Amino acid sequence: MEKIGFIGTGVMGASIVKHLLNAGYEVAVYNRTKSKTDNLVELGATWKETPQEVTEASDVIFSMVGFPKDVEGIYYGEAGIFKADIKGKIVVDMTTSTPSLAQKIAETAKEAGGVSLDAPVSGGDLGAKNGTLTTMVGGEKEAYTKVEPIFNVFSGKVNLQGNPGSGQHTKMANQIMIAGTMTGMTELLVYAKAANLDLEKVLDTVGGGSAANWSLTNYAPRILKRDFTPGFFVKHFVKDLNIALAEAENMNIDLPATKKARDLYEALIESGFENDGTQALIKLWWND
């Protein structure tokens, strides 16, 4: 079996590594905050001091960090991935990032004798824990075919979308849809409460009809429990929506609903809730 490297063991990355370990893979890990890898090391992962060391010890190297600038750092920075010899290796960035950076990484990897895939995911913390993530991949088909069995360890759905950057474009389409379901779910609750309805009955009823969607099923119950822990951070969602809107502008298309969702989430950040989960959007209305 391939030796796997994993850089970035946050909310989702740690769960993915656990699935890989359970599947019998040898996994080397690195995280900016070392303590976030302690449990994984106890389970059998091997700690490495830098992304470069992870790369040198692995055949397939996954990265999953917060922002495009973080991706730049772990690939191109001091002791980064590209400081190692990646000839014959496959690097896979699972961060939701920009298509242009995915294309840049692919070009650099190819020049160095390796290959790159961009593979952002959807499904949040629950999808990562349950091994049911939706994985959207861009890159060469040959590399995808080699990595597909690994993707299947933690994915419920995985598809090759096209050339480098296509995985990121697909994730932008996904986030545009999520923007609509999150604002719809939030306003549904605001409206139902103002109408003095039983919110649990409302959710049970509309969730069984054409209004059913992932956000309603997974996030509305958390809101009723006042659970705003992050399955996906507000600050990361704003980053994603800004990338989507920038790419839309490059393609000369206007996405007014997505712009409004971005504005609402930016207002949430201005209120101090950037580290909450995306379900915290309700705090713009309910913040007692």
Backbone hydrogen bonds, N-H to C=O, Kabsch-Sander energy under -0.5 kcal/mol:
donor,donor_aa,acceptor,acceptor_aa,energy
4,I,26,E,-2.9
5,G,60,V,-2.7
6,F,28,A,-2.8
7,I,62,F,-2.6
8,G,6,F,-0.6
8,G,30,Y,-2.6
14,A,10,G,-2.1
15,S,11,V,-0.5
16,I,12,M,-2.0
17,V,13,G,-2.4
18,K,14,A,-1.9
19,H,15,S,-1.8
20,L,16,I,-2.1
21,L,17,V,-2.6
22,N,18,K,-2.5
23,A,19,H,-1.4
24,G,21,L,-1.6
25,Y,20,L,-2.2
26,E,2,E,-0.5
27,V,25,Y,-0.6
28,A,4,I,-2.7
29,V,46,T,-2.9
30,Y,6,F,-1.9
34,K,32,R,-0.8
36,K,33,T,-1.8
37,T,34,K,-2.5
38,D,35,S,-1.1
41,V,37,T,-2.5
42,E,38,D,-2.1
43,L,39,N,-1.2
44,G,41,V,-1.1
45,A,40,L,-2.5
46,T,27,V,-2.5
47,W,45,A,-0.5
48,K,29,V,-2.4
52,Q,79,A,-2.2
54,V,50,T,-2.0
55,T,51,P,-2.3
56,E,52,Q,-2.4
57,A,53,E,-1.3
58,S,55,T,-1.3
59,D,3,K,-3.0
60,V,3,K,-2.0
61,I,90,I,-2.8
62,F,5,G,-3.3
62,F,60,V,-0.6
63,S,92,V,-2.3
64,M,7,I,-2.8
70,D,67,F,-0.9
71,V,67,F,-1.9
72,E,68,P,-2.7
73,G,69,K,-1.8
74,I,70,D,-2.3
75,Y,71,V,-1.9
76,Y,72,E,-3.0
77,G,72,E,-0.6
77,G,73,G,-1.6
80,G,77,G,-1.9
81,I,74,I,-3.1
82,F,75,Y,-2.2
83,K,80,G,-1.6
84,A,81,I,-1.6
86,I,84,A,-0.8
88,G,113,G,-2.6
89,K,86,I,-2.6
90,I,59,D,-2.0
91,V,115,V,-2.6
92,V,61,I,-3.4
93,D,117,L,-2.2
94,M,63,S,-3.6
94,M,92,V,-0.7
97,S,95,T,-0.9
102,A,98,T,-1.9
103,Q,99,P,-2.1
104,K,100,S,-2.0
105,I,101,L,-2.7
106,A,102,A,-2.0
107,E,103,Q,-2.1
108,T,104,K,-2.3
109,A,105,I,-2.8
110,K,106,A,-2.2
111,E,107,E,-2.2
112,A,108,T,-1.5
113,G,110,K,-1.5
114,G,109,A,-3.0
115,V,89,K,-1.6
117,L,91,V,-2.5
118,D,138,G,-2.0
119,A,93,D,-3.1
119,A,117,L,-0.5
121,V,94,M,-0.6
122,S,134,T,-2.0
127,G,123,G,-2.1
128,A,124,G,-2.0
129,K,125,D,-2.5
130,N,126,L,-2.6
131,G,127,G,-0.8
131,G,128,A,-0.5
132,T,127,G,-2.4
133,L,127,G,-0.6
133,L,154,F,-1.8
134,T,122,S,-2.8
135,T,133,L,-0.6
135,T,157,K,-3.1
136,M,120,P,-2.6
137,V,135,T,-0.6
137,V,159,N,-2.3
138,G,118,D,-2.7
139,G,162,G,-2.9
140,E,116,S,-0.5
144,Y,140,E,-2.3
145,T,141,K,-2.6
146,K,142,E,-1.5
147,V,143,A,-1.9
148,E,144,Y,-2.1
150,I,147,V,-1.2
151,F,147,V,-2.3
152,N,148,E,-2.4
153,V,150,I,-1.3
154,F,150,I,-0.6
154,F,151,F,-1.3
155,S,151,F,-1.0
156,G,133,L,-2.4
157,K,133,L,-1.7
159,N,135,T,-1.7
161,Q,137,V,-3.8
161,Q,159,N,-0.6
162,G,137,V,-0.7
166,S,163,N,-2.6
169,H,165,G,-2.1
170,T,166,S,-2.2
171,K,167,G,-2.0
172,M,168,Q,-2.0
173,A,169,H,-1.9
174,N,170,T,-2.1
175,Q,171,K,-2.6
176,I,172,M,-2.1
177,M,173,A,-1.6
178,I,174,N,-2.4
179,A,175,Q,-2.4
180,G,176,I,-1.2
181,T,177,M,-2.0
182,M,178,I,-2.8
183,T,179,A,-1.8
184,G,180,G,-2.2
185,M,181,T,-2.5
186,T,182,M,-2.2
187,E,183,T,-2.5
188,L,184,G,-2.2
189,L,185,M,-1.8
190,V,186,T,-2.2
191,Y,187,E,-2.6
192,A,188,L,-2.8
193,K,189,L,-2.5
194,A,190,V,-2.0
195,A,191,Y,-1.6
196,N,193,K,-1.9
197,L,192,A,-2.4
199,L,197,L,-0.9
202,V,198,D,-2.4
203,L,199,L,-2.5
204,D,200,E,-2.2
205,T,201,K,-2.1
206,V,202,V,-3.0
207,G,203,L,-1.9
208,G,205,T,-1.3
209,G,206,V,-1.4
211,A,206,V,-0.6
212,A,209,G,-1.7
217,T,213,N,-2.2
218,N,214,W,-2.6
219,Y,215,S,-2.6
220,A,215,S,-1.0
220,A,216,L,-0.6
223,I,219,Y,-2.1
224,L,220,A,-2.0
225,K,221,P,-1.2
226,R,223,I,-1.7
227,D,222,R,-3.2
228,F,226,R,-0.8
231,G,229,T,-0.7
234,V,276,D,-2.3
235,K,274,E,-2.2
237,F,233,F,-1.8
238,V,234,V,-2.3
239,K,235,K,-1.6
240,D,236,H,-2.2
241,L,237,F,-2.6
242,N,238,V,-2.4
243,I,239,K,-2.0
244,A,240,D,-2.6
245,L,241,L,-2.5
246,A,242,N,-2.1
247,E,243,I,-2.6
248,A,244,A,-2.3
249,E,245,L,-2.2
250,N,246,A,-1.9
251,M,247,E,-1.4
252,N,249,E,-1.5
253,I,248,A,-2.5
259,K,255,L,-2.1
260,K,256,P,-2.1
261,A,257,A,-2.2
262,R,258,T,-2.5
263,D,259,K,-2.4
264,L,260,K,-2.2
265,Y,261,A,-2.3
266,E,262,R,-2.3
267,A,263,D,-2.0
268,L,264,L,-1.6
269,I,265,Y,-1.9
270,E,266,E,-2.3
271,S,267,A,-1.1
272,G,269,I,-2.1
273,F,268,L,-1.9
276,D,273,F,-1.6
277,G,228,F,-2.7
278,T,232,F,-1.6
280,A,277,G,-2.4
281,L,278,T,-1.5
282,I,279,Q,-1.4
283,K,280,A,-2.5
284,L,281,L,-2.0
285,W,282,I,-2.1
286,W,282,I,-3.5
287,N,285,W,-0.7
